[in-house]
Amino acid sequence: MKWLDNFTLVMRSSVTTLREKVEDPERMLHQLIVDMEEELDAVREGVAEAIADEIQLGKRVQKAREESDQWLDRATTAIKRNDEKASKQALDQKVFADERADTLQEEYQKQQDQTTKLQASLRDLEDKIRQARQKRTLLLARMTRANSSRRINRAMDRAENRSAFAQFSRLEDRVERSEAMCDAYDRLEGRDPESEELKQQFNEEDRREKVRKEFEELKQRMTN
């Protein structure tokens, strides 16, 4: 259906425009809804015209049936007057009217079927636009959240690369490197930091043990 193709074309064009100008999502979403509603109005007008055609065809069918009944009445009246010629002529016109009514009835039925389909499509489009209105707020929130995340990520990238945080991290790396170099030289000169620490621990244990012994001896002398 041409009007449905036009609606699809407008939808694709609107979505493309929205994607190209997503920097202002609220304005573009509003414009998208406006475009959809304008196209829906055009579709509704087309469906109304189809319904009007159906109504006119229905009236023509009714008129042809009424004309057939009129010719039948005239034929009946002619028979009562014993006017066979006039009666046959009236019946001949009745047959034409019946044929015309049958043809119109077929067209009327086709138009009814078409109108029913168009009305169903129109309701479907109305539902889609109603859903689009309902989803507009949610979509705006999602776009806002995505933009915020993008800005935060860019800020974090800048912080990691150029800010005081980055300088602090680089300084910390330099200190760790210097400590590692000192340990390396100690090991080259035979001073193992781990063994030195272990030796210091033993010395402290020996010192504590001496203090304990002297304390016990002192207490012993004091009690004697």
Secondary structure, 3 states (H helix, E strand, C coil): CHHHHHHHHHHHHHHHHHHHCCCCHHHHHHHHHHHHHHHHHHHHHHHHHHHHHHHHHHHHHHHHHHHHHHHHHHHHHHHHCCCHHHHHHHHHHHHHHHHHHHHHHHHHHHHHHHHHHHHHHHHHHHHHHHHHHHHHHHHHHHHHHHHHHHHHHHHHHHHHHHCHHHHHHHHHHHHHHHHHHHHHHHHHCCCCHHHHHHHHHHHHHHHHHHHHHHHHHHHHHHHC
